[in-house]
Each structure stands twice: as structure tokens, then as C-alpha cells.
Amino acid sequence: MSVAIYWLGYLGIYKFGIAEDRKNIRLQTSASMNSPKTDVTRNKHVLAFEELLKINRIYLDPNLTLDSVATNLNISSGHLSRIIKTELNTNFSDYINSYRVDQAKAYLKNPEFSKYTITAIGLEAGFNSKSAFYTAFKKATNKTPLAFKKHVLSQINIV
């Protein structure tokens, strides 16, 4: 009888410990899930900047500058540079070039653009020179545009 009581007591304490652990896990999970998302806490200027990039596709302009974007957003270029650095963890030119590289990758993947030169695709994606295009593309993908295109074509031929 005493063994049964001991066993029931042990199970009760053990189960209570598990219940407390589960309760604490739920509290931590709900606190982290209810914490503000990065998009919600983003600066209104960063949101406006990203809207210009995504909707207006201003990155396609090879003459795009930090000053022109800041003027468009009615803020100083120093302030725009600072909020891009703090909120996006990058600088203006790298962020713009990431959009341009993504655009160039889309062109290179599309068979309709296979008749165009890689330089023309880079210029169409918003880069102002072949060397700027190749440098940014290699930095972002660890491949040259030609190597990327060959890799994509080989993947298409495999499938």
C-alpha cells in the first residue's frame, strides 16, 4: 500500500512538473509569436522606399542615386542612408543591386531572353555598365552571369 501511495505521489509531482514546463513553453511561444514583426516595426520611410522599388521598379533606372530617392521621399539623403543601414542591414547601392540582380536572374532564366547578350540583360536590369553588372552579380550569386545562365539551361535540359 505504501508503494502505491509513493508511486501515485511520484507520478503526481512528475506530471505536475511536466504541466508546468508545458505552460512555460506556451508562454514563451505565445510571447515570441505576439512580438512585433519586422515589417510592422519598420520605419515609414523604409516602407515607402521598398514600395518605390517593388511597385515603381525604380531600380531599373541606371542613374538612380541615393539623393534622387531621398528627394522622392522628402527626406535627407543622410537620413535615408542611416535608416537603410540600421533597418535593412545593408547600404543603398547593395540593396538596389540586389533588386537588379534578381531582375537579371529572371531575364536569364526566361527562354524568351536567350537571344540577348548578357551585357544587354545587365543594362536592362538597371546596371549602368558591364563591369558593375558582373561584379554585383558575382557578389550576390557566387557565379558569373554566363555561368548562372549555363547552370539554368542545364537544369532545364535535365527536366
N, C-alpha and C positions, 0 to 999 in steps of 0.2 A: 504494500500500500504506500509506503513512504517513497519507494522508487517511482511509482506512478505520479505522486504529487510532485516530486522533484522533476520528473520528466515534463509534466504539464507546466511547471514554473519556468523551466528552461526554454521550452517552446514559446511560452508567452513572452518572455524577455527577448528571445531571439526574433520572434515575429514583430514585436514592438520596435526593435532596433531597425529591422528592415523597413517597417512602415515609416519610421522617422527618416531614414535615408531616402526613401522614395519621395516623401514630402519635400525634403530639402532639394532633391534633384528637380522636382516640378517647379519649386520656387525659383531656382536658378535658371531653368529653361524658360519659364514664363518671363522672367526679368530680362533675359537676353533677347527674347523674341519681341518683347514690347519696347526694347530700346530703339531710339530713332534710327532709321535707315539713313545711309549716306546721302541718298537723293533728297530726303526730306530736310536734312540739315545743311544742304549745300547753299552757298551764297547765291542770292538772286542774280548777281552779275554772272556767275559761273553758269547758272541755268540758262540765262539769256545767251551767253557765249556758245554753249552747246546747242542751243536751238538754232543759232545762226549757222553752225556747222552742219547739223543734221538736216534741217529743213531747207535753208537757203543755199547750202553747199558752197559756202564762201571759200572753202579750202581749194576749190578748183581755180581760183584766181592766183596766177603765179606772182603777182605783185602785192599779195596780201601782206600786211605788216601789223605789228602789234599796235602801232599808232592808229592805223585805219580802223581796226576792230574796236579799240578803246574809244575813238571818236564816235563810232556807230553806237556804242553802248553808253555814251555820255559819261565816261569816267576817264581818269587819267591813265596813261599807259603804265606808269609805275604801279598804280593800284591793281590794274588788271594783271600785270606780271606777278605781283605778290600773291593775289588770290589764286592764280593758276598754279603757282608753286606750292602754296600751302594746301589747297583743296584737291588738286589733281596730281600732286607729287611729281610734276614734270615742268618743263619750261614751254614757252609758247611755240617755238619752232618744232620741237619734238612732238608736241601734241598735234599740231597742224599736219606734220609729216606722217603721223600715224594714220590720219584720215586719208591722206593722199596715197600712202602705201596700200591701204585697204582697197581704195578705188582702183589702183593699178593692178592689184591681185585679182579683183573682179574682172577687169578687162582681160588679163592674161588667161584667166580660166574660161572665158567665153569664146567658143569657137568662131563666132562672128568677127572677132577682132584678130584672128590669127594672121590675116593678110597685112596687118600694120606692123611697122617696125617697133621694136621695144622702146626706142627713144621717143617715137611719136606717142606711144601709150603713156610714157612717163610725163611727157609735156602735157598731154591731155588730162592727166590726173592732177595737174596743178603745179608740178615742179617747173622751175624756170631754167634748168639746164640738165644735160645728160649726167654730168658728174654728181649733181645734187640728188638726182633720182637714184642712181646706182648706190651712192653712199647711204642714203636713208633706207633704201630697200634692203641692202645687205645688213644694216644695223638692226632692222626690225625682224628679218626672216632668217638671217644667217645664210642666205643664198643670194646669188646674183639674180636679176630678173630672168635671164636666159635659163639658168639652172632651175628656177622655180617653174618656168613655162614648160621645160622638158619633163620635169617631175609630174606636173599636172597632166600633160599629154600621155605620159606613160601610165598613169593611173586610169585614164580614160580608155586606153587601149587594152588594159588588163581586164576591165569590166566588160 
